[in-house]
Amino acid sequence: MSCRGSNDTNRKVQYKRYCKILIDVLKTAKEKYYDELISKSKNKAKTTWKIIKKIGNNSENDIKSLKTNDTKTNNPHEIANTFNDYFLTVMHTIIRSIKKVNTKPKDNVEP
């Protein structure tokens, strides 16, 4: 009989403990692998995006529905537009918070 299907509470506790250890080891190994790929890469940005695409190319990561305030939608276009609106708002907030410099370009150039 397997540990998972066992009625023995000690076996179940051990099984869960070892599952957690295995998950942690696999996570650490993946992080180390990807860190090494990026550090050895000549084009770190390109390698990073390849890794993101590889990891994110999983249907489990797809957003099936989105709830904002009291509205919930399953429509992929509405979900995309909601995220777009959010990030545009954040961008405009950041732009407004940046102080403008009152110097002219020629003021910074020596004759």
C-alpha positions as semicolon CSV with decimal commas, in nm:
position;residue;x (nm);y (nm);z (nm)
1;M;0,000;0,000;0,000
2;S;0,129;0,347;-0,081
3;C;0,189;0,615;0,179
4;R;-0,067;0,840;0,017
5;G;-0,350;0,588;0,049
6;S;-0,244;0,459;0,388
7;N;-0,454;0,496;0,701
8;D;-0,136;0,518;0,909
9;T;-0,107;0,883;1,019
10;N;0,272;0,855;1,065
11;R;0,313;0,739;0,705
12;K;0,093;1,025;0,582
13;V;0,292;1,281;0,781
14;Q;0,620;1,141;0,645
15;Y;0,481;1,136;0,292
16;K;0,371;1,501;0,314
17;R;0,707;1,602;0,466
18;Y;0,903;1,432;0,187
19;C;0,675;1,580;-0,079
20;K;0,749;1,927;0,058
21;I;1,122;1,853;0,064
22;L;1,107;1,728;-0,296
23;I;0,917;2,038;-0,411
24;D;1,174;2,264;-0,239
25;V;1,467;2,073;-0,393
26;L;1,313;2,088;-0,742
27;K;1,239;2,460;-0,705
28;T;1,597;2,531;-0,592
29;A;1,740;2,321;-0,877
30;K;1,529;2,508;-1,135
31;E;1,632;2,846;-0,993
32;K;1,998;2,745;-1,001
33;Y;1,964;2,614;-1,358
34;Y;1,799;2,934;-1,485
35;D;2,044;3,156;-1,294
36;E;2,331;2,970;-1,455
37;L;2,176;3,003;-1,802
38;I;2,140;3,379;-1,756
39;S;2,487;3,430;-1,606
40;K;2,656;3,240;-1,893
41;S;2,451;3,419;-2,158
42;K;2,595;3,695;-2,376
43;N;2,251;3,851;-2,417
44;K;2,101;3,832;-2,069
45;A;1,776;4,011;-2,156
46;K;1,705;3,777;-2,448
47;T;1,782;3,469;-2,237
48;T;1,563;3,598;-1,956
49;W;1,269;3,648;-2,192
50;K;1,320;3,301;-2,340
51;I;1,302;3,154;-1,990
52;I;0,992;3,359;-1,907
53;K;0,828;3,244;-2,229
54;K;0,919;2,882;-2,158
55;I;0,790;2,892;-1,802
56;G;0,485;3,101;-1,884
57;N;0,389;2,892;-2,186
58;N;0,173;2,676;-1,967
59;S;-0,205;2,676;-1,990
60;E;-0,222;2,645;-1,610
61;N;-0,097;3,004;-1,594
62;D;-0,376;3,139;-1,815
63;I;-0,617;3,371;-1,642
64;K;-0,962;3,221;-1,680
65;S;-1,156;3,496;-1,504
66;L;-1,095;3,830;-1,341
67;K;-1,286;4,007;-1,067
68;T;-1,247;4,382;-1,020
69;N;-1,455;4,560;-0,760
70;D;-1,798;4,399;-0,805
71;T;-1,750;4,292;-1,168
72;K;-1,636;3,946;-1,278
73;T;-1,557;3,852;-1,638
74;N;-1,449;3,541;-1,825
75;N;-1,405;3,725;-2,155
76;P;-1,034;3,720;-2,254
77;H;-1,061;4,057;-2,432
78;E;-1,215;4,224;-2,126
79;I;-0,946;4,069;-1,905
80;A;-0,672;4,198;-2,136
81;N;-0,828;4,545;-2,148
82;T;-0,858;4,555;-1,768
83;F;-0,488;4,475;-1,729
84;N;-0,401;4,729;-2,001
85;D;-0,602;5,002;-1,826
86;Y;-0,437;4,918;-1,494
87;F;-0,082;4,936;-1,629
88;L;-0,156;5,258;-1,819
89;T;-0,286;5,413;-1,497
90;V;0,028;5,303;-1,313
91;M;0,248;5,442;-1,591
92;H;0,070;5,779;-1,586
93;T;0,104;5,794;-1,207
94;I;0,477;5,730;-1,233
95;I;0,520;5,990;-1,508
96;R;0,334;6,253;-1,301
97;S;0,551;6,177;-0,999
98;I;0,878;6,240;-1,185
99;K;1,007;6,591;-1,126
100;K;1,067;6,797;-1,434
101;V;1,410;6,951;-1,475
102;N;1,406;7,319;-1,567
103;T;1,734;7,327;-1,755
104;K;1,788;7,370;-2,121
105;P;2,012;7,122;-2,304
106;K;2,262;7,397;-2,392
107;D;2,301;7,480;-2,020
108;N;2,470;7,144;-1,970
109;V;2,719;7,180;-2,253
110;E;3,053;7,352;-2,195
111;P;3,167;7,599;-2,465
